[in-house]
Amino acid sequence: MFRSQLKRASVVALGAAMLIAVAAPAAAQQQVSREQDITGLRLGQKILVDDGSCPNGQIKEVTGSTLTSTGVAATRKCIQRVRR
């Protein structure tokens, strides 16, 4: 009985650690002033680019969208600027 409880607790702890590891990078969002400043874009990573190319009140979001033979392909779109 003690072994099954220990096994269950270790599975829960491992699951929690994995959840934290996945959620932490998603929460951090980087902002740069030029798209050329983006280095090492990863799959699913989102970076805000404040280069003035989007309409007033919006900012460009560059996302690592697909994996190609040459690396990660990026998509770009203008999103609402979030005030902090």
Sequence and secondary structure as in RCSB ss.txt:
>XXXX:A:sequence
MFRSQLKRASVVALGAAMLIAVAAPAAAQQQVSREQDITGLRLGQKILVDDGSCPNGQIKEVTGSTLTSTGVAAT
RKCIQRVRR
>XXXX:A:secstr
 HHHHHHHHHHHHHHHHHHHHHHHHHH  EEESSGGG  S  TT EEEE SS S TTEEEEEEEEEEETTEEEEE
EEEEE    
